């Protein structure tokens, strides 16, 4: 794993009254232990990848409590795990990234939602929405509604998050339904504190096992049971949930003196709403607001009478609800009209329909709303001034800058083993021509961005090959599909490979075998190498493929660009029909570097010989065309001002971040670019003999060295600008 | 209910790039605040940007201890708000620009601690010419927009002190006096952590000193440090000739150019350079001191520059010559940061093919080989021979050194003849254009910039150059009509994409002026030597 929580997880042992300081996801784990959870599981994905990491690092503590941790094959597996709570009164918590993970989990979730649960079942959703998100922008709210799962959206402070995790288990049990608790990206990563409680042993767990199976036909999703289950949802489970929410005051009302208006917000947005009111002079830092706020820590189901009570007598309310469709706003409207309360509902309008509700968006929206409804006792001019102030800052800055600042899209890391594959595809295209490329989810999705711009579609995790089956027979060249090893084990194996073989499809599949689900922080997969050795991985992808009946399979080291180009060309043109699989193998460079660097440091410490490789570019032979960059995009292959006084275009340059993967040289070679690249091996603690050889070589070469450059006058070294001295004075 | 809007947390945004350790800095701030018993909240937006993209961290610290607050519980925001940031930290110049765009830098409240160094974006790097963002504009805007701007090359300060950027930044933060945490407390935090204490303290103190204005940074201008040179007896002849015939304004370029050509071949070739340039100088002189642009030797200067580059074309002999000098091996050692006691092995990557072979063959034979390669590009690509040569070994060095030695035979080769024809043709065009209009001539001269690189890159450059000459410049000269703007436009288009689509479109749109050009918006915003700026820490 990229990040270790070995130190932090010790705080999971804290007991009653102790102060817990740490990150949001760690607090969630602590809350689960406090709630007496018996099993946990999940599938990694931002922003809850670290939750999976924390759970793994906390294995010892989990074992003490007999809590089983399952690193699930995918989100469907994680959701299915909650099946344990259907027949037995044991508590379970699983996690994944939403909405994509929820999509994958849907099959199990629908069944779970229909039959209901006995033990508390909680799903922590990492809501990957807005800035920093890597997926399609959708709401988890729709899943809650369609499968009757309760949706908790706590205020983003650790005390509330922890309390709501605990309450979610209770809510799940009293209403016999699973509960989803969503945490936005920033809340997952938030550093804060709360007062801990003792951890609890689950009633049943690895330490105290269930002896007899329970049989209850009503808990099987088969007709006629399903008809009863559907009725049961509305007649019993929903009212039970609403009663619990009301009784436990899970939603909070914050009173304020401006009675004729009010704000209804999702819990996760509360802090931003409050700060926005502060900016227009209507609240302070300590949670005192002049505008009454009804904060929904549970956004589904809504509690009708709480809403009517809050709105009664108000002229205007504003619903602050992130994303679309505006389910809450629409429901509030219906609830009020049914109760014949004529409060005007605002929401989408002053606030935008789509996009993340950042501070900027919320404060602008609230200020506009205040300006519009002009509540008695509030100063609408302050609101107006605030909007002007923010807008003015941006306009002024843009004016000074002139041109928009170029973006910094994500790309493959320095030395990434996947980059060379796309360099090879680019080069292969020169001879074979361009073809359709069906991409997948993973670091390799970056191939769709500059400098490669390769890939026509991305349909979902592990679906690279499956998404090529419609276009392949309709395209005049063989199409290429990409899949990572993460995607392969997640579902590409069945959805893509077996289906392709079954249908005798004729296409090319490139599997990126780097050993980890790297994009989420290199969690392990079944074929993860042991200490960098792929031969010793737990499961073999090659054997699996062979066993399934793949006939044409080649394994190529990704950095061997020329060989990869040849292999790709062969796969594209061979007379052999059927699925052709190229396994592009090389370990994730981040994982490898961590090992290599530690190795080298140990060797150096022991005074042993060690080497380091790096690439470089000769300043005076580079002509500044940057072809090499267009075929690589490596962060350490960059540019610098041209030191040649006669030239103006910046030249290519390899910075100190270079890990010596060798791609520069390979590409320059395979693409016949230029002779400017050189490889340097730096040798630490060289032996006496090696030193002697080097000295002899030098002595022999020196008299024959090419003479230094002829110049008419010495080039003036840099002038220290006098302005600096002046300013200092 | 008295809403007290004056009490607010100290809001800190850290704009970093993935992998720079912005998270570590955040952790330090959080620990310092916790130690001081101040309420603190921090969060981050890494997302997929954890790799190399822009990464933002946001910290709020309430400047009152928990004791002072009693049972009041502050509500802290997770999002940085525009106009609301007390301390803006950006670890790279462009990120300061991004913070400005977002409205995070306000003259009312923002102290900006920003590094002036550049980490270029892919868009800037992959352009065929120069697409660097103008860093001076960001610096200017930052100074205008921030309440206080502490701008210096933080990366360099870290390198100079053997430290990391975070330590230097923490020093600058301590100097900003925005929080009730003293410099000593911050120092103590570094000591308590116990990791790389010495170097981190050195970095911390450097940051403190920069921010307090005790150190003022001074940068040499880019291009400095190239000082190896070898005056020869005959070089004096050229020096004297240039001093006699050319105005002082063009001396730097012409001296450098003439020397370069001499170094490339011999004195005879250097003489040819000056003879050629004399004809251009005559044009500049001919305009007389009183006429339009009189006394201005810009054309001489620009042609002098390009002529030197065109005459020192990069054939294998030239590359071998440049790669076998003692100073080059020194430079390599510096570049890869090798310590004096470490050995360095250097492997060169060569892959000569038909064109390289042709360039050393006699003219007739060479032309046939090159002609074959032109006609059969994919076959020609297969006739390249990859060579990995270790130039730190005797045999490897000897092979490359021999290639360098072959430059004595260069004049009988095919490439030399080809290049001379191309140069003469270009000079003719410049002279003809100058007869019509000086600006036109300048633009024609600038087209030499298109020819650069090796093998396919070189071929593409020559091809683009020819296209522009044949379809725009020659017809314009024949018609006696100056078209400087048009030449500049198509040249920019030629550098917009390697496939030549923009160029074809640009040329087509000139032929049919009504048709809009869809892709010629390739902005070649020049100059971005931000790191070359001088920034004082003083307010």
Interface residues (C-beta under 8 A of the other chain):
Chain A: X21 X46 X47 X128 X131 X132 X133 X134 X156 X157 X184 X185 X186 X187 X189 X190 X191 X192 X256 X257 X270 X271 X272 X274 X275 X278 X279 X281 X282 X283 X284 X285 X286 X287 X288 X289 X290 X358 X359 X360 X363 X389 X390 X393 X394 X396 X397 X398 X400 X401 X402 X403 X404 X405 X406 X407 X408 X409 X410 X411 X412 X413 X414 X430 X431 X443 X450 X451 X519 X521 X562 X614 X616 X618 X619 X620 X621 X623 X624 X625 X626 X627 X629 X630 X633 X635 X637 X638 X639 X641 X642 X643 X644 X645 X646 X647 X648 X649 X650 X654 X656 X665 X668 X669 X671 X672 X673 X674 X675 X677 X678 X679 X680 X681 X682 X683 X684 X686 X690 X691 X694 X697 X700 X701 X702 X704 X705 X706 X707 X708 X709 X710 X711 X712 X713 X714 X715 X716 X717 X718 X719 X720 X721 X723 X724 X725 X727 X728
Chain B: X1 X2 X3 X4 X5 X7 X8 X9 X17 X18 X19 X26 X30 X34 X40 X41 X42 X43 X44 X45 X46 X47 X48 X49 X50 X51 X52 X53 X54 X56 X58 X62 X72 X73 X74 X75 X76 X77 X78 X79 X80 X81 X82 X83 X84 X94 X97 X98 X100 X101 X102 X103 X105 X106 X119 X120 X121 X122 X123 X124 X125 X126 X127 X128 X129 X130 X132 X133 X134 X137 X138 X140 X141 X144 X145 X216 X217 X218 X219 X220 X221 X222 X223 X224 X225 X226 X227 X228 X229 X230 X231 X232 X235 X238 X239 X242 X252 X253 X255 X256 X257 X258 X259 X260 X262 X263 X305 X308 X309 X314 X316 X318 X319 X321 X322 X323 X324 X325 X326 X327 X328 X331 X332 X335 X336 X337 X338 X342 X343 X344 X345 X346 X347 X348 X349 X350 X351 X353 X378 X381 X384 X386 X388 X392 X393 X394 X397 X398 X401 X404 X449 X452 X453 X454 X455 X456 X457 X461 X498 X523 X525 X526 X529 X532 X534 X536 X538
